[in-house]
Every structure is written in structure tokens, then in C-alpha cells.
Amino acid sequence: MKKMTLVSIAVTAVLFSGCSQHLGNFTALSTDAYNPKNLDTKHKVASNIETDTTSLHILGIPIGGMVKLDQAVSDTAHEGKGDFLKNAQVHHYWWSAILFGKSGYKIKADVYNTQD
């Protein structure tokens, strides 16, 4: 009986699990062409923009594909109406609840538009 209880607890822990990881603090991030001469305060278009780029999982299969870091960086720049991220904090996370789950990147950064 004790073995069955331990197995049940282990299976439940695996099926209802999640994880979050801080990937790092980045001075600069961009997936587009940018003009480095225009990295000054007058080209800053948004401060502390936060985005959450996610992928839904059903039975462990990502619907619409796995989210990639470059996609999350592009989404953040687009959300802030710019092309360059400065002082970015990047987190990756995932969770699962038996049939459904979610994974993604959460980015918080200052956004610059250098295309003047």
C-alpha cells in the first residue's frame, strides 16, 4: 500500500509540474537591423515593456510550434514599436496539467526605434 501511495504521488507530481528559469539580463537584444548611432534617449520609445510569448501544449504537443527566443524578442520590439531592446530581462517557463500545458518567454525591456 505504501508503494502504491508513493507511486501515485510521484505520478501526480510529474503530471502537474512546472518550471521557470531566468535566462539572463541582457544589455542589448535585437533580431532586426538597427542603427547603432541612434541609441540615445531621444530614440527611446518605451520603458519597461513586458511581453509574454507563449505556446499552448495539448498532450505535450505544442500547438502552432514551439516558441523561440528570437520570436519573443521580435514580439517585444514590435509591442514597443521599436527595433532594439536595451536592459532586457529574459525568463523562460513551462507548466503542465495532464492534458494541457503552456511554455513561453517573458521579456521586460526598454525599447528603442533606431530607424530615423
N, C-alpha and C positions, 0 to 999 in steps of 0.2 A: 504493500500500500504506500509506503514511504517513497519507493522508487517511482511509482506512478505519479505521485504528487510532485516530485522533483522534475520529472519529465514534463508534466503539464505546465509548471512554472517556467521552465526553460523554453518550451514551445511558445507560450504566451509572450514571453519577453522578446523573442525573435520576431514574432508576428506584429507586435505593437512596439516598434522601435523607431528611433530617430537619431540624428546626429547633426551637429553644426560645427563648422570649422572656420576659424578666422584665417584666411589665406594671406593677408598682409595689408600693410599700409603702403601705398604707392605715391610717390611724388608726382608722377606723370603717367597717364594712360591715354591711348588713342588707337582707334582702328582705321581712321580716315587720314587723309593728307591734311596737314596743318601747317601754318606759317609760324615758325618759332620766333620771328621778330615781333609778333603781336601777342606775346604772353605777358600782358601787363594788366593792371587793374581796370583800365577803361574797356578792355575786351572781355571782362568777366561778366557773364550774363546771368548766372545763378549760383547761389551759395547753398551748400548742404542739400543738394538734390538727392533724394533717396528713391531707388528703384528696386523692384523685385521681379526678376525674370525667371519664370518657372515652367516646369513641365509636369503634367499630370501622368500618373502611372496607374495602370489597371493590370492586376496580377503580375506586377513587376515589369510590365512592358510600357515604355514611355510613349504616350500618345503625342504625335507630332514631332517625335525625335527628342534626343537628349539636348538639354540646354548647354551651350558652350560659353566660355568666359568672354570670347570676343563679341558674341551676340549680346551679352549682358552689358558690356562696355558701350557698344553701339546704342543700345536702348537708353542707357543713362545719358549719353551725349545728346541723343535725339530728344529725350524728355526735357532737357535743359536748353534746347535749341542752340546747341554748340557742336564743336568738333574735337574738343580736347578736355580731358579730365585732369584736375590737379588735386592733390591731397586726398586721394581716394582710399576708402576702407572697403575691402572686399571680403565677403563671407559666403561660404558655400554650405548648403543644408539639404537634408532629405529626411523624410519620415514615411512610415508605412503603417497602415492599419488593415492588415489582412488582404483585402481585395484592392484597396485604393492606396495611393501614396502620392507624394509630391517631392520634387527636387528643384533646386534653383540656386541662383546667385542673388545676393542682396548687396548693392553698392551704394555708398554715400560719398559724394564728392562735390567739389566746386567745378562748374562748367564754364569753359571759355569758347568764344567764337572768334577764331583767328583769321577767317576768310574775308578780310576787308579789302 
